[in-house]
Amino acid sequence: MNDKLKQIFDKTSKVFILTDENVAQFWLPEIEYWLNCKNAVEIVIKAGEQHKNLQTVQRIWKTLMKHHADRNALLINLGGGVITDLGGFAASTYKRGIKFVNVPTTLLAMVDAAIGGKTGIDFGGSKNQIGTFAEAEEVIIDPVFFETLPQREICSGLAEMLKYGFIADSNLLNVNLENYQQYITHCGEIKREIVMQDPTEKGLRKVLNFGHTLGHAIESHCLTTDYPLLHGESVALGMLGALWLSVRQLGLDEKVLQNFEKQLPMLLSETEISFSESDIEPILGYLVHDKKNKDEKPQFVLLEAVGKPVLEVTLPSVTVKEALEYVISKLSSQ
Ligand SMILES: NC(=O)c1ccc[n+]([C@@H]2O[C@H](COP(=O)([O-])OP(=O)(O)OC[C@H]3O[C@@H](n4cnc5c(N)ncnc54)[C@H](O)[C@@H]3O)[C@@H](O)[C@H]2O)c1
């Protein structure tokens, strides 16, 4: 245990560990041993985005209350982005806020979700509609968790790593299944740097939404179908749409789009996608609820060049539809 964690634990009245059923079976006893908190109250929820909701938060709040968690209680969020988003939200709202520590166990959570203080749950059928800005006291990154992480989840995390490549550092566009571990810290540093300058997403932080406008709409739609996509897979498709729009709207070099299209099979290698024209309208419907909207118009982050993002681009709905049609046409030719 590092000094920072020791200080946190010294000031803690009671420790709670939130995790999901998959992670619990591999890592819960280990974490209790490593953090020397065998008396922690365990809160084990079902895995998956469909449980990132108010019912689960209520269950967490109730467990905290049942075990008399006071304002010096600590919640350890052990899991992927669903757990760090949910746990962060439950902790930041319980008794107006208790401390939480994130122990991300997926690549995606290590490079993105566990860092930067955005917490939240899905609501009303749309993603992350309710949430807070609240920073974890500490984020513990450990590659040991990759021992049990399915390859599909690694691919999902790679998409968010490539996002940093597009918006901040072109070296990250070389990330792949062999070399990703060496870039994890760097991705975290990029995110922390951006968040430090704009913690509540008034401007610069919006850059982190590259690929997410279409990506969230695709993800929300797919959650209602028999082929739910992972967050990173949806973001990969969202980035494809955003790159295509960037070429058309801002003159981005077409090679950037073409190179990304060569990486798509790697990102989507572990999933089966069966989109058709009939998916377009429902996906466009989700764009209306996007949190990034202004006057009900979706806002896009596009690129003038790699590392030169342009924020708050609004587009006519016909153009957005064309981008989605392009994404779907590319998937059928994969
Ligand atoms: N707050 C933010 O800034 C932010 C940023 C990006 C994404 N997110 C959110 O993160 C979520 C996606 O996170 P995710 O991709 O980590 O998904 P996830 O939390 O659902 O985890 C993916 C799956 O992997 C399993 N798992 C996790 N770690 C494991 C391990 N080490 N071994 C075996 N199985 C393991 C989980 O049980 C789950 O089934 C989305 O809800 C998204 O909105 C938040």
The ligand as an SDF file (V2000), in Angstrom:
LIG
                    3D

 44 48  0  0  0  0  0  0  0  0999 V2000
  -16.4560    8.6390  -16.3440 N   0  0  0  0  0  0  0  0  0  0  0  0
  -15.7860    8.6910  -17.4610 C   0  0  0  0  0  0  0  0  0  0  0  0
  -15.0200    9.6240  -17.7040 O   0  0  0  0  0  0  0  0  0  0  0  0
  -15.9370    7.5840  -18.4630 C   0  0  0  0  0  0  0  0  0  0  0  0
  -15.0890    7.5320  -19.5780 C   0  0  0  0  0  0  0  0  0  0  0  0
  -15.2130    6.4590  -20.4570 C   0  0  0  0  0  0  0  0  0  0  0  0
  -16.1600    5.4830  -20.2220 C   0  0  0  0  0  0  0  0  0  0  0  0
  -16.9750    5.5810  -19.1330 N   0  0  0  0  0  0  0  0  0  0  0  0
  -17.9800    4.5330  -18.8600 C   0  0  0  0  0  0  0  0  0  0  0  0
  -17.2910    3.3110  -18.6450 O   0  0  0  0  0  0  0  0  0  0  0  0
  -18.1860    2.2380  -18.9380 C   0  0  0  0  0  0  0  0  0  0  0  0
  -17.4540    1.1760  -19.7260 C   0  0  0  0  0  0  0  0  0  0  0  0
  -16.4090    0.6870  -18.9480 O   0  0  0  0  0  0  0  0  0  0  0  0
  -15.7670   -0.7430  -19.2390 P   0  0  0  0  0  0  0  0  0  0  0  0
  -15.5010   -0.8770  -20.6710 O   0  0  0  0  0  0  0  0  0  0  0  0
  -14.6420   -0.9010  -18.2880 O   0  0  0  0  0  0  0  0  0  0  0  0
  -16.9760   -1.7530  -18.9530 O   0  0  0  0  0  0  0  0  0  0  0  0
  -17.4320   -2.6380  -17.6890 P   0  0  0  0  0  0  0  0  0  0  0  0
  -17.2350   -1.9390  -16.4230 O   0  0  0  0  0  0  0  0  0  0  0  0
  -18.7910   -3.1190  -18.0270 O   0  0  0  0  0  0  0  0  0  0  0  0
  -16.4360   -3.8780  -17.7260 O   0  0  0  0  0  0  0  0  0  0  0  0
  -16.4320   -4.7030  -18.8410 C   0  0  0  0  0  0  0  0  0  0  0  0
  -16.6350   -6.1880  -18.4890 C   0  0  0  0  0  0  0  0  0  0  0  0
  -15.4070   -6.7270  -18.0650 O   0  0  0  0  0  0  0  0  0  0  0  0
  -15.5620   -7.3870  -16.8140 C   0  0  0  0  0  0  0  0  0  0  0  0
  -14.3010   -7.2110  -16.1320 N   0  0  0  0  0  0  0  0  0  0  0  0
  -13.8100   -6.0590  -15.6400 C   0  0  0  0  0  0  0  0  0  0  0  0
  -12.5410   -6.2550  -15.2290 N   0  0  0  0  0  0  0  0  0  0  0  0
  -12.2610   -7.5370  -15.4280 C   0  0  0  0  0  0  0  0  0  0  0  0
  -11.0850   -8.3240  -15.2150 C   0  0  0  0  0  0  0  0  0  0  0  0
   -9.9400   -7.8060  -14.7950 N   0  0  0  0  0  0  0  0  0  0  0  0
  -11.1570   -9.6420  -15.5180 N   0  0  0  0  0  0  0  0  0  0  0  0
  -12.2910  -10.1840  -16.0280 C   0  0  0  0  0  0  0  0  0  0  0  0
  -13.4100   -9.4880  -16.2830 N   0  0  0  0  0  0  0  0  0  0  0  0
  -13.3680   -8.1750  -15.9870 C   0  0  0  0  0  0  0  0  0  0  0  0
  -16.7430   -6.7360  -16.1770 C   0  0  0  0  0  0  0  0  0  0  0  0
  -17.3740   -7.5900  -15.2580 O   0  0  0  0  0  0  0  0  0  0  0  0
  -17.6340   -6.4560  -17.3840 C   0  0  0  0  0  0  0  0  0  0  0  0
  -18.3600   -7.6180  -17.7050 O   0  0  0  0  0  0  0  0  0  0  0  0
  -19.3630    2.8350  -19.6770 C   0  0  0  0  0  0  0  0  0  0  0  0
  -20.4630    2.8740  -18.8240 O   0  0  0  0  0  0  0  0  0  0  0  0
  -18.8970    4.2380  -20.0060 C   0  0  0  0  0  0  0  0  0  0  0  0
  -19.9620    5.1500  -20.0940 O   0  0  0  0  0  0  0  0  0  0  0  0
  -16.8730    6.5980  -18.2560 C   0  0  0  0  0  0  0  0  0  0  0  0
  1  2  1  0
  2  3  2  0
  2  4  1  0
  4  5  1  0
  4 44  2  0
  5  6  2  0
  6  7  1  0
  7  8  2  0
  8  9  1  0
  8 44  1  0
  9 10  1  0
  9 42  1  0
 10 11  1  0
 11 12  1  0
 11 40  1  0
 12 13  1  0
 13 14  1  0
 14 15  2  0
 14 16  1  0
 14 17  1  0
 17 18  1  0
 18 19  2  0
 18 20  1  0
 18 21  1  0
 21 22  1  0
 22 23  1  0
 23 24  1  0
 23 38  1  0
 24 25  1  0
 25 26  1  0
 25 36  1  0
 26 27  1  0
 26 35  1  0
 27 28  2  0
 28 29  1  0
 29 30  1  0
 29 35  2  0
 30 31  1  0
 30 32  2  0
 32 33  1  0
 33 34  2  0
 34 35  1  0
 36 37  1  0
 36 38  1  0
 38 39  1  0
 40 41  1  0
 40 42  1  0
 42 43  1  0
M  CHG  2   8   1  16  -1
M  END
$$$$
